[in-house]
Amino acid sequence: MMSDFTPQARLYCAIDTPDVARAVTLAQEIGGLGLGLKLGLEFFSAAGPNGVRQVLDAVGNGAMFLDLKYHDIPNTVAAAVHAASRLGPKIINVHATGGQAMMAAAAEAARKGASEAGHPPPWIIAVTVLTSLETDDIKRAGVTGSVTEQVVRLATLAQESGLDGVVCSAHEIAPIRQALGPNFLLVTPGIRPAGADVGDQKRVMTPRDAIKAGADILVIGRPITAAPNPAAAARAILADIQNADG
Ligand code: C5P
């Protein structure tokens, strides 16, 4: 979908910390490269909307993925997404298991909140099956079939609900693309440059292979934030993305 994207537009660095000062420092170190930043539940629960504004200020309002994974009744999710969209994120997400009415309400609220605050409409994407879950885990939660089948089922529901894309493992790109075609944003965590520490991620792929497999956007945290020189690590990944495209 996003083959016309610059490498910078295809990389979001996960800033996973509860500490605003640390997040601002990291944002400043890598913000000048023009890539996006992702703030999630850890940061938001500790630092709130004001923390998000401070990070955005530090990077001159660059691209932000607010990874808050909303899942509640449609009315509540719509209100939360409306408030979050006023902060001006480029990407915001909800859980696909919240259902079609919840996703549709979230998409409408995102456009409304952004427009009221003078921002362009964000992309609203869905989490399908968390990458921490395996087939046995979802079976115990009452889901029949494999993780891949459930991912494709929920991605289809997200597309039918008017969402722009999904968060998925790089290993799920092929079946999703086959079912839903090229015009659906695939945002992929679990990325590790060759030789990098895998940490707690189980099913990883290199930036180059993930782009080649059809990922639109890569979310990469610790390989950048825990590097001795985060900007150098980010530049190397941007070069890898550029090379995969060429
Ligand atoms: O440090 P690392 O590169 O593993 O960071 C990946 C980021 O993507 C983290 O913020 C993590 O919460 C997030 N994420 C993930 N798997 C998902 C959804 C989000 O790793 N399925």
Boltz pocket constraint, residues with backbone or C-beta under 6 A from the ligand:
constraints:
  - pocket:
      binder: B
      contacts: [[A, 14], [A, 15], [A, 16], [A, 40], [A, 129], [A, 130], [A, 131], [A, 132], [A, 167], [A, 189], [A, 190], [A, 191], [A, 198], [A, 199], [A, 201], [A, 219], [A, 220], [A, 221], [A, 222], [A, 223]]
      max_distance: 6.0
